[in-house]
Amino acid sequence: MAPMVGEMGMICRRFKPHILMVLIHVGYMIMYLITDAAFSHGMNPHIFVTYRHVLGGLVMFPFAYFLERKVRPKMTLALFFEMFLLSLVGVSLTLNMYFASLEYTSPTFGTSMINVVASLTFVIPVALRLEALDARNARGIAKVVGTLISLAGVMTMTLYKGPEVRSWKGAPIHLNRSNSVHENWIKGPILAGASCISWSLWYIRQAFTLKKYPAQLSLTAWINLIGGAQSAAFTVLIQHKPAAWSIAFNNIDFWSIVYAGVVCSGITIFIQLWCTEQRGPVFVTMFNPLGAVLTALQSYFLLGERLHMGRYNHHSVISTFRSPTHTHKGLDGSKLIYGPFRILGAVVVIIGLYLVLWGKEGDQNHIKFQEKSDLTNDELQGCQLQQGTSKRDVP
């Protein structure tokens, strides 16, 4: 029994970042459920972003103050400015642009754009030579192919629709959503694209800030408080009604802010910072497609929403997704061929994620080998110095 417990402990320690990232996206999945209900209730998304991060900062502040007193670096003007920029690209700018883009596009488009963040977070560091990539190595190829496969799987899940699968009869929750979207396919995609770039830069910049300020709890508190203040300034400019800031303590709006602030803005950002320091920003963002899979499953089994199986119409540009599974006639008499593309997309996402993680594991082994080599070289140099000193001391 004891060896089994010890072996399980070793596995948990080895895959601790992987387990934590999965738990993070389970937490986000619950947040999507609660905030969906709150937005349907009429809560302003920009006010939600402000309250959420202010609360997250206030919750993390006492832990940061007492637990990191000895390891927290002294705050300087340069460090504060760096945190200001980190909060701007990661909290206030990113989230407010994303919610603004949803007013001009659709939730489906917004969901698919979020998953571009993982690819951008891989491409930008590689282009700037911040991420190791050896195209001649199998693990390097796996990172590239895995990123592309995962992105293709997510795009298939979110953009490619077709015949609806009957909703789950046992779903306990049903939400009444508002479909009032003022479509503008110039403003919307521009805002969504800018949001994704900003989001990606946030993940990349975290790694640099952590080297100068290696106190994750304190950095989490600062990011939330500064980002909440920035979001409040932005929201005041576009929301002039004081009544919109009033939140009742007995409705879904209040509890969505409490959950998102404590769990997703407080605990989650802290864990993400820790994982970024341990494995890098690419590792963290490659779990984003897993969130899309979990959200789709939640929507079907818990909310009773209908999933789509995929459709091929020979008159459409989606003809490349041909599948011979089922054949029917469309309303216009055209031939429709159906196949399980949404389910297949989820499987493809997992395969791509596994390939990237396998490739990243090679980076970790290389880093450990390099550290051991450096340590061995230092020891040899130390021994040589000692030997040289001993020879000089001999009369």
Secondary structure, 3 states (H helix, E strand, C coil): CHHHHHHHHHHHHHCHHHHHHHHHHHHHHHHHHHHHHHHHHCCCHHHHHHHHHHHHHHHHHHHHHHHCCCCCCCCCHHHHHHHHHHHHHHHHHHHHHHHHHHCCCCHHHHHHHHCHHHHHHHHHHHHCCCCCCCCCCHHHHHHHHHHHHHHHHHHHHHHCCCCEECCCCCCCCCCCCCCCCCCCCCHHHHHHHHHHHHHHHHHHHHHHHHHHCCCHHHHHHHHHHHHHHHHHHHHHHHCCCHHHHCCCCCCHHHHHHHHHHHHHHHHHHHHHHHHHHHHCHHHHHCCHHHHHHHHHHHHHHCCCCCEECCEEECCCHHHHHCCCCEEEECCCCCEEEECCHHHHHHHHHHHHHHHHHHHHHHHHHHHHHHHHHHHHHHHHHHHHHHHHHHHHHCC
